[in-house]
Amino acid sequence: MDQSQAPLLDALADYHRKDRYGFTPPGHRQGAGTDERVLAVLGKEPFRADILATGGLDDRKASGKYLARAEELMADAVGADTAFFSTCGSSLSVKAAMMAVAGGADGGLLVPRDSHKSIVAGLIFSGVRPRWITPRWDSELHFSHPPSPEQVQTAWEKHPDAAGALIVSPSPYGTCADIAAIAAICHQRHKPLIVDEAWGAHLPFHEDLPTWAMDAGADVCVVSVHKMGAGFEQGSVFHLQGDLVDPTLLSACADLLMTTSPNVMVYAALDGWRRQMVERGHDLLSAELELAGYLRDRLAEIPDLQVLGDELLGAEASCDLDITQVLMDIAATGASGYQAGDWLRENRRIDLGMSDHRRVLATMSFADDKQTADRLVAGMHEWRQAATGFERPPAIKLPAPAELQLETACLPRDAFFGPTEMVPAVEAAGRIAAEQITPYPPGIPAVVPGEFLDEAVIDYLRSGVAAGMTLPDPADPTAQRFRVVA
């Protein structure tokens, strides 16, 4: 296909060139009705591009096929059979994939227990029964790795009637699973593999990055272009190949969840990013990888700061690593990642991709350059000097790996939608959780609806909040009270 095309961007330019006017939503009329104070901050251009996708950019029958052509170009660019655009993020895309694979099945879906909260939300919406795959756990770093092929094989032997498997790779930390081996295990049983590759939109475009899920044999792959690409927030694509997942059903599941008012700017940015990657992506990513090496070397010079790399790889760890996710362990400084992230934002106007009780993460982009890298290095040096005067953070009561693997009592959907009550933390152990509780970031639930709460996880959450942890989803974000099945 002619990858120099950008059908959605060209259609948007044509819309303005022809001076179209719609007596339709959106009501701001390309910014004409927008308050001047809003325009002073946002400018008028975003509003000029905010038009109806159908009945605006395209006609009511979508006869121009701008979206369909853009999706075909995306699939061709990355070697997938089919691509679907989403303006509701990978959170929608992964739910659609789960429903298409396992929505009508009784055997459930193989799912890693350290999945993102969007996957747990998919379990709640769909009623799919999770068949948990135990993650590989590094007790020293308090860090979970993607599941190994052997763990997936064991899960299949335990749950042979599962409709398919889902894994997350790369993780939010850049660690990757052996997707090719896992896909082969699934396909031996003629079962599909879904890969939540939200952090891997850039992977198809450079050979020195971890293996792209479609190249490794996955059946469905979900990517967030806004994370590691150059799309707007909420811009996501899910890709399909092979004959184990019905493309019509997958599209229908997405349609059930999708907004009927998709944002044309999100679509157009996806279209333009694809063209950019095909034409210049390799060179841009080569420069990013070189810069990542430089940044890692400079950060490693800071006392008591460990830039994690080879420590995350091995037979009992991750299979591969995206080095553009620069993960720093600062435990030896005595400060927490929460303190470091807050200090950098307040004092050096630098925001980091993630912070937890002992780590901070800098997510790089091909848009970064030596100036932005040096800004981070300088900020981290200044933080390290300031950290000598920090109060020691409250200790977090970290559970043992076995204590994090809570026992499932009922389906997540049944617990979430059934009768519930709020109980004090001191009475919550032994009760069935009716909510997911997710330390954020990176957004991996410590508690899933339908699981028995235990004292170790309750103490972990309460002590974590006291130390700076954020819990955005429970009814009580202070973890003093818990929503449980009545």
Secondary structure, 3 states (H helix, E strand, C coil): CCCCCCHHHHHHHHHHHCCCCCCCCCCCCCCCCCCHHHHHHHCCHHHHCCCCCECCCECCCCCCCHHHHHHHHHHHHHCCCEEEEECCHHHHHHHHHHHHHHCCCCCCEEEECCCCHHHHHHHHHHCCCEEEECCEEECCCCEEECCCHHHHHHHHHHCCCCCCEEEECCCCCCEECCHHHHHHHHHHCCCCEEEECCCCCCHHHCCCCCCCCCCCCCCEEEEEHHHHCCCCCCCEEEEECCCCCCHHHHHHHHHHHCCCCCCHHHHHHHHHHHHHHHHHHHHHHHHHHHHHHHHHHHHCCCCCCEECCHHHECCCCECEECCCEEEEECHHHCCCHHHHHHHHHHHHCCCCCEECCCEEEEECCCCCCHHHHHHHHHHHHHHHHHHCCCCCCCCCCCCCHHHHCCCECCCHHHHHHCCEEEEEHHHCCCCEECCCECCECCCCCCECCCEECCHHHHHHHHHHHHHCCECCCCCCCCCCEEEEEC
